[in-house]
């Protein structure tokens, strides 16, 4: 499953991005919704980390980030997450107005 604003426990605030980094909305999600590619905040780091691995065992969920660090959480935890802004592929929409 992937993180969306719709399946968030709470939507907290929005952070504007600066290219090439997209903006995101700070959220809270049940840990069971996280999967590889999702963003979460382990500890006090002000920037989100990317989930690269999820391992469930004995009522615990261990998330591994892009740096190879692992973080263990209770299986029923609600944790701080981020939902990235949708990327707009292609140029801005234009209107084709013709004068004849």
C-alpha atoms as a printed R data frame, in Angstrom:
    type eleno elety resid chain resno      x       y       z
1   ATOM     1    CA   UNK     A     1  0.000   0.000   0.000
2   ATOM     2    CA   UNK     A     2  1.245   3.532  -0.557
3   ATOM     3    CA   UNK     A     3  0.724   6.713   1.418
4   ATOM     4    CA   UNK     A     4 -1.935   9.158   0.261
5   ATOM     5    CA   UNK     A     5 -3.697  12.094   1.854
6   ATOM     6    CA   UNK     A     6 -6.844   9.986   1.793
7   ATOM     7    CA   UNK     A     7 -5.445   7.161   3.966
8   ATOM     8    CA   UNK     A     8 -3.650   9.490   6.406
9   ATOM     9    CA   UNK     A     9 -4.617   9.506  10.073
10  ATOM    10    CA   UNK     A    10 -3.905  13.269  10.014
11  ATOM    11    CA   UNK     A    11 -2.726  15.896   7.521
12  ATOM    12    CA   UNK     A    12 -0.599  18.418   9.409
13  ATOM    13    CA   UNK     A    13  0.831  21.070   7.086
14  ATOM    14    CA   UNK     A    14  2.318  21.651   3.648
15  ATOM    15    CA   UNK     A    15  5.993  22.296   2.881
16  ATOM    16    CA   UNK     A    16  6.880  24.020  -0.383
17  ATOM    17    CA   UNK     A    17  9.653  22.443  -2.406
18  ATOM    18    CA   UNK     A    18 12.400  23.934  -4.507
19  ATOM    19    CA   UNK     A    19 13.226  22.236  -7.813
20  ATOM    20    CA   UNK     A    20 14.261  19.495  -8.238
21  ATOM    21    CA   UNK     A    21 12.804  18.542  -4.803
22  ATOM    22    CA   UNK     A    22  8.995  18.469  -4.728
23  ATOM    23    CA   UNK     A    23  6.973  19.940  -1.927
24  ATOM    24    CA   UNK     A    24  5.088  17.649   0.420
25  ATOM    25    CA   UNK     A    25  2.345  17.533   3.009
26  ATOM    26    CA   UNK     A    26  3.372  16.420   6.506
27  ATOM    27    CA   UNK     A    27  1.039  13.640   7.604
28  ATOM    28    CA   UNK     A    28  0.663  10.784  10.082
29  ATOM    29    CA   UNK     A    29 -0.055   7.249   8.893
30  ATOM    30    CA   UNK     A    30 -0.522   3.821  10.406
31  ATOM    31    CA   UNK     A    31  2.764   2.004   9.907
32  ATOM    32    CA   UNK     A    32  0.987  -0.800   8.014
33  ATOM    33    CA   UNK     A    33  0.435   1.592   5.098
34  ATOM    34    CA   UNK     A    34  4.129   2.223   4.472
35  ATOM    35    CA   UNK     A    35  5.970   0.506   1.659
36  ATOM    36    CA   UNK     A    36  9.138   1.027  -0.378
37  ATOM    37    CA   UNK     A    37  9.251   4.494  -1.921
38  ATOM    38    CA   UNK     A    38  7.131   6.145   0.790
39  ATOM    39    CA   UNK     A    39  8.486   9.023   2.894
40  ATOM    40    CA   UNK     A    40  8.645   9.165   6.699
41  ATOM    41    CA   UNK     A    41 10.417  11.119   9.435
42  ATOM    42    CA   UNK     A    42 12.588   8.931  11.673
43  ATOM    43    CA   UNK     A    43 13.367  10.902  14.812
44  ATOM    44    CA   UNK     A    44 14.230  14.573  14.730
45  ATOM    45    CA   UNK     A    45 15.489  14.774  11.116
46  ATOM    46    CA   UNK     A    46 13.686  17.736   9.489
47  ATOM    47    CA   UNK     A    47 13.684  16.089   6.045
48  ATOM    48    CA   UNK     A    48 11.762  12.950   5.122
49  ATOM    49    CA   UNK     A    49 13.588   9.677   4.502
50  ATOM    50    CA   UNK     A    50 12.610   7.205   1.778
51  ATOM    51    CA   UNK     A    51 11.527   3.709   2.799
52  ATOM    52    CA   UNK     A    52 13.646   1.109   0.993
53  ATOM    53    CA   UNK     A    53 12.682  -1.915   3.081
54  ATOM    54    CA   UNK     A    54  9.830  -3.048   5.347
55  ATOM    55    CA   UNK     A    55 10.160  -6.103   7.577
56  ATOM    56    CA   UNK     A    56  7.416  -7.353   9.897
57  ATOM    57    CA   UNK     A    57  8.136  -9.770  12.736
58  ATOM    58    CA   UNK     A    58  6.824 -10.501  16.227
59  ATOM    59    CA   UNK     A    59  4.510  -7.481  16.331
60  ATOM    60    CA   UNK     A    60  7.230  -5.054  15.191
61  ATOM    61    CA   UNK     A    61  7.819  -3.291  11.883
62  ATOM    62    CA   UNK     A    62 11.371  -2.368  10.879
63  ATOM    63    CA   UNK     A    63 11.725   0.363   8.261
64  ATOM    64    CA   UNK     A    64 15.002   0.748   6.370
65  ATOM    65    CA   UNK     A    65 15.828   4.107   4.765
66  ATOM    66    CA   UNK     A    66 17.867   5.153   1.727
67  ATOM    67    CA   UNK     A    67 21.016   5.350   3.887
68  ATOM    68    CA   UNK     A    68 20.704   1.734   5.046
69  ATOM    69    CA   UNK     A    69 19.675   2.660   8.599
70  ATOM    70    CA   UNK     A    70 16.908   0.599  10.215
71  ATOM    71    CA   UNK     A    71 14.232   1.846  12.617
72  ATOM    72    CA   UNK     A    72 12.011  -0.489  14.666
73  ATOM    73    CA   UNK     A    73  8.406   0.457  15.517
74  ATOM    74    CA   UNK     A    74  5.485  -1.304  17.189
75  ATOM    75    CA   UNK     A    75  3.224  -2.965  14.626
76  ATOM    76    CA   UNK     A    76  0.300  -0.692  15.567
77  ATOM    77    CA   UNK     A    77  2.267   2.594  15.515
78  ATOM    78    CA   UNK     A    78  1.096   5.810  13.885
79  ATOM    79    CA   UNK     A    79  4.199   7.630  12.638
80  ATOM    80    CA   UNK     A    80  5.138  10.960  11.046
81  ATOM    81    CA   UNK     A    81  5.112  10.686   7.264
82  ATOM    82    CA   UNK     A    82  5.070  12.879   4.166
83  ATOM    83    CA   UNK     A    83  3.028  12.713   0.975
84  ATOM    84    CA   UNK     A    84  4.907  14.334  -1.940
85  ATOM    85    CA   UNK     A    85  3.153  16.808  -4.197
86  ATOM    86    CA   UNK     A    86  2.167  15.298  -7.514
87  ATOM    87    CA   UNK     A    87  4.741  15.933 -10.179
88  ATOM    88    CA   UNK     A    88  3.523  17.632 -13.307
89  ATOM    89    CA   UNK     A    89  5.084  15.963 -16.306
90  ATOM    90    CA   UNK     A    90  5.407  18.135 -19.364
91  ATOM    91    CA   UNK     A    91  4.926  21.853 -19.764
92  ATOM    92    CA   UNK     A    92  2.229  24.096 -18.426
93  ATOM    93    CA   UNK     A    93 -1.129  23.774 -20.151
94  ATOM    94    CA   UNK     A    94 -1.676  26.254 -22.936
95  ATOM    95    CA   UNK     A    95 -4.762  27.421 -24.679
96  ATOM    96    CA   UNK     A    96 -4.772  27.396 -28.429
97  ATOM    97    CA   UNK     A    97 -6.696  30.533 -29.264
98  ATOM    98    CA   UNK     A    98 -6.773  31.478 -32.918
99  ATOM    99    CA   UNK     A    99 -7.763  34.738 -34.371
100 ATOM   100    CA   UNK     A   100 -9.051  34.598 -37.909
